[in-house]
Amino acid sequence: TFEASYDNLPRLLATICQRNPDSFYDIKHIAGEQGPPSILQRAFFSLGPCVKAFQHCRPILCIDGTFLTGKYRGHMLTAIAADGNNQLLPVAFAFVESENTDSWYWFLERVKFAVVGDRKNVCLLHDRHAGILRAILDLQNGRIETGDPPKWRDIHSRWCMRHIGA
């Protein structure tokens, strides 16, 4: 059921993190109108071994989103790195309600915390989605509407040539 799936997700992610040291997850939910149950809004996770491997990869993350079909709607956001042999390394995933500025900001804020850490001058390759562009600006300069300070000043933003060609 929907409720059982929602209740199982935190336990599932906690177990994954317990069995994969240095992994990270975060869940954001919306409280139900008449108390419980809550509604899952967003879930983020990154696996510790992939995060450790990223420290030896190029300082580039390809970020993209795709819509989900089937029983559960929403979007999946991903951050993928490439090593020196051009092998792809998935470093972070999130399931969000939609691909918008707020969800991209939330995702990238966690990517900075859980994956990038103190690494300098990381470049994000993306498809020029308006939500991504705004989220990157907010991370660099702070969010004026909420008063959040800048959280990732040295982030670089570049457009993906495959998307420009399409």
C-alpha positions, 0 to 999 in steps of 0.5 A: 500500500501507499502507507506501507511504502512510505513507512518502509522508505526510511527504514530501507534507507537507514539499512542501506546507510548502515551497511555502506559506511559514509552513506547519507540520506535525507527525507522531506515530508509534508504533514497530513492535513488531519495529523498522520500519515505524512506524505513523502515529498522528497528523498535523497541518498548517496552511497559512501563508496561512490562518494569516496570514489568521487574524490578521485574523479574529475571535479565534474558532476553531470546532473539531470532529472527524469519523470517517473511513470507508474504508480508513484509520480514525480521526478528522479534527480541524479548526479553522475561523475566520470573517472579518468577512464571515462567510466560513469559513477553515480554519486547521488539520487533524489526522488522529488515531487517535480523538477523545479527551482526548490527541488533542484536547490534542495538536491544540490544543497545535499550534493554539496554536503554529502558528496562534494564536501570541501572539494573546490571548483566543482563544475555542474554540467546540465541541460539549462533547465530553468530550475537548475539555473536558478538553484545554482544562482541561489547556491552561489549568491544566497536566496534573497526570498528566504535570507539563506546565505550562499552555500556553494560559492565556487560552483561552476555551471556549464551546459551539456553539449548533447542537450544543446545539440538536441 
